[in-house]
Amino acid sequence: MDLLTDILRVLELRGTLYFQAEFRAPWGMDIAGGEFANFHLVTAGRCWLRVGGETVELGPGDVAMLPHGDRHALLHAPDGRPVPAPEVLAAERREAGGPVYGGGGPGTTLICGHFELDRAGAHPLFAGLPALLRLEAAAGARAAWVATATRLAAAESRASEPGSTAVVDRLAELLLIQLLRAALDAGSLPDSFLAALADPELQPSLEAIHANPAHPWTLESLSRAACMSRSKFAERFRRATGLAPIQYLTLWRMQRARRRLQTFPEESVVSIAESVGYRSEFAFAKAFKRTFGQGPGAARRRALG
């Protein structure tokens, strides 16, 4: 079972493009934090990204994502001074190639956007990620793929054909998967849900939960699937995911239920509750509100606008 695909499908992450533009030195842009996961793709030139106490250089084809929407800065030089993004963007100049910002020095072309992440009932896949994920175009076996995606994204961002924005948005979502794969390949997140997805000892229990969330799983039955003692399994699972096994089971049931509430407006709450293992509508509604801060009916009405 492809657990990562299952999670991304249920969470319905959506990539959205803001713009493609050229920034000419000197320039620096301070980007306020928020609920979205920002991403930046360099299509030409170089720049520096500063988040927290870390400053990294980005070159052509490199992708950077801020999974938690942390405040950060993009700069023409590592010691550059950023100004608030609205001020930078308000000084736009239009040239033949498109919008230009900054001074008259060497240029850097960026595609910027975000991924929509619902922080309520956040899945541990994203909760356990660092402040910055970076995928270098020249690094590893993914280099050719990233280079091709970068060229496509740049071309489609400049195009005025129908569907161009949708193409770029889908490319952004594919880049997110590559970022997660690269982090997994690097082995830099040993105690994380992402690493748990590839852990041969934890995979069977996760696959069991995802394949049949309505089953009355217990700590004992899940530890048997993992071929571990209950205590060892519970400790290993919590260390990797940040949740106890039954806590994760409940969270995944609620994520699945919310997806059904949003996708099938005619399906009854009782039917959806049963589909994720709840015989009592009251118990289901209580667990749902504890996870998302609102009841199933309110969540459905909000999704339907």
Secondary structure, 3 states (H helix, E strand, C coil): CCHHHHHHHHHCCEEEEEEEEEEECCCEEEECCCCCEEEEEEEECCEEEEECCEEEEECCCCEEEECCCCCEEEECCCCCCCEEHHHHHHCCEEECCEEEEECCCCEEEEEEEEEECCCCCCCHHHHCCCCCEEECCCCCCCHHHHHHHHHHHHHHHHCCCCCHHHHHHHHHHHHHHHHHHHHHHHCCCCCCHHHHHCCCCCHHHHHHHHHCCCCCCCHHHHHHHCCCCHHHHHHHHHHHHCCCHHHHHHHHHHHHHHHHHHHCCCCCHHHHHHHCCCCCHHHHHHHHHHHHCCCHHHHHHHHHC
